[in-house]
């Protein structure tokens, strides 16, 4: 079993703009990955982004504040052989409604199914 933790804090000072558009001051990622007999891999991630600011469409308006994001993700992978594996990833398991970019809502719970083949 492996764990990871990463965090960053940034104090952006844009030169000519009011804010550093869509850049969070705080980011946090925590996760774990577990391997069952080197055949099945399961991983979990919790990602947090601090508030961000979007540029308004009309320059005379003030910056638009975007709420912080908390996102929980999970993935599972089955290694059929050293060359072939299939995976299923789930994103936003908390079904949070948020805007990563202004006016573009995220998908609630969504998934990605795929396979990989190494040449």
HELIX and SHEET records of a PDB file:
SHEET    1   A 6 UNK A   2  UNK A   9  0                                        
SHEET    2   A 6 UNK A  26  UNK A  36 -1                                        
SHEET    3   A 6 UNK A  40  UNK A  49 -1                                        
SHEET    4   A 6 UNK A  69  UNK A  79 -1                                        
SHEET    5   A 6 UNK A  84  UNK A  91 -1                                        
SHEET    6   A 6 UNK A 110  UNK A 117 -1                                        
SHEET    1   B 2 UNK A  52  UNK A  54  0                                        
SHEET    2   B 2 UNK A  64  UNK A  66 -1                                        
SHEET    1   C 2 UNK A  99  UNK A 101  0                                        
SHEET    2   C 2 UNK A 104  UNK A 105 -1                                        
END                                                                             
